[in-house]
């Protein structure tokens, strides 16, 4: 069983940026696009900001723990722009 989230691009600077940074992978002869781990972290923090979802925050902690070579400067640069400073501190960023 695989869970897939589809994200509809909104006309914001953040969403535009995430779509330019997406990664193309071919799985079983099917080209698929994936959000970068850094932008997934930021997206989950945004969702948690709106929903107060502890599950989203736990997902962020898991991504931080299991992803190598994250571009932390990219994450940090967007945290303040998106008003996520408090949540970022909560997950250890």
C-alpha angles and dihedrals in degrees: 000000000000125000117213126188117204114208121203110213113242121203096257130119090243095052092045089052094049091053092051090052097047118124126231117220129174114223118180092344090307118117110223132180123223132191115243116257090243092054091044088056091051092045092051091049089052091050090048090050090057099037103029085227114172088194090065091050091050089050089054091050090051093049090049091050097046105035120088125210098012115182095240093176089060091050094046092048092057097040094077094038090056096042094246101129096114094047092044090056090048091060095041102261 
